[in-house]
Amino acid sequence: MWIRSQDKKELVKVIRVYTSRIFGDKKGKYILWGQFSGTNLFGENKTTLGIYPTEERLMEELALIESALKENPEGFYEMR
């Protein structure tokens, strides 16, 4: 699936979407990552798809991506 990043600067064909908390951030924000190719010797090939103020908001976005993927696995999704 192709996903356009929240900042609109990247269009990525992702093979995996996953989440993490931004450690060290006083506001406790969460990040949604998009992996675009397999892991290699130098690390994961990933990009930031979006940053969210709460885990709840992040999970809402992840659910929207999941719905879009179910409807059209080869489709396009634009981050909110």
C-alpha positions as CSV (number, residue, x, y, z in Angstrom):
1,M,0.0,0.0,0.0
2,W,1.2,3.5,-0.8
3,I,0.9,6.0,2.1
4,R,1.5,9.7,2.0
5,S,3.1,11.0,5.2
6,Q,1.4,13.4,7.6
7,D,3.8,16.2,6.6
8,K,3.0,15.5,2.9
9,K,6.7,15.3,2.1
10,E,6.8,11.5,1.4
11,L,4.9,9.0,-0.6
12,V,6.0,5.5,0.5
13,K,5.1,2.0,-0.5
14,V,5.1,0.4,2.9
15,I,5.5,-3.3,3.8
16,R,4.9,-2.8,7.5
17,V,3.3,-0.1,9.7
18,Y,4.2,0.0,13.4
19,T,4.0,2.3,16.4
20,S,6.2,3.5,19.2
21,R,6.3,6.2,21.9
22,I,8.7,9.1,21.5
23,F,10.9,8.7,24.6
24,G,12.3,11.8,26.1
25,D,9.4,13.9,24.8
26,K,7.8,15.7,27.8
27,K,4.4,15.6,26.1
28,G,4.5,11.8,25.6
29,K,3.8,11.8,21.9
30,Y,3.5,8.7,19.7
31,I,4.9,7.9,16.3
32,L,3.7,5.8,13.4
33,W,6.4,4.3,11.3
34,G,6.3,2.9,7.8
35,Q,8.9,0.3,6.8
36,F,9.5,0.3,3.1
37,S,12.0,-2.6,2.7
38,G,13.5,-5.4,4.8
39,T,15.9,-4.9,7.6
40,N,19.6,-5.0,6.6
41,L,23.0,-4.8,8.2
42,F,22.7,-1.0,8.8
43,G,19.2,-1.1,10.4
44,E,15.6,-0.9,9.3
45,N,14.5,1.0,6.3
46,K,11.7,3.1,7.8
47,T,10.2,6.5,7.7
48,T,8.0,8.6,10.0
49,L,4.4,8.5,8.7
50,G,2.9,10.6,11.5
51,I,3.2,11.9,15.0
52,Y,0.3,11.9,17.4
53,P,-0.3,13.6,20.8
54,T,-1.9,10.5,22.4
55,E,-1.8,6.7,22.0
56,E,-5.6,6.8,21.4
57,R,-5.3,9.2,18.4
58,L,-2.4,7.0,17.0
59,M,-4.6,3.9,17.3
60,E,-7.5,5.6,15.5
61,E,-5.1,6.4,12.6
62,L,-3.8,2.8,12.6
63,A,-7.4,1.6,12.4
64,L,-8.1,3.8,9.4
65,I,-5.0,2.5,7.7
66,E,-6.2,-1.1,8.4
67,S,-9.6,-0.4,6.9
68,A,-8.1,1.2,3.8
69,L,-5.8,-1.9,3.5
70,K,-8.7,-4.3,3.7
71,E,-10.7,-2.4,1.0
72,N,-7.8,-2.1,-1.4
73,P,-4.4,-3.7,-0.5
74,E,-2.7,-2.0,-3.4
75,G,-4.4,1.3,-2.8
76,F,-3.4,4.7,-1.4
77,Y,-3.8,6.2,2.0
78,E,-3.1,9.8,3.1
79,M,-2.2,10.3,6.8
80,R,-4.3,12.6,8.9
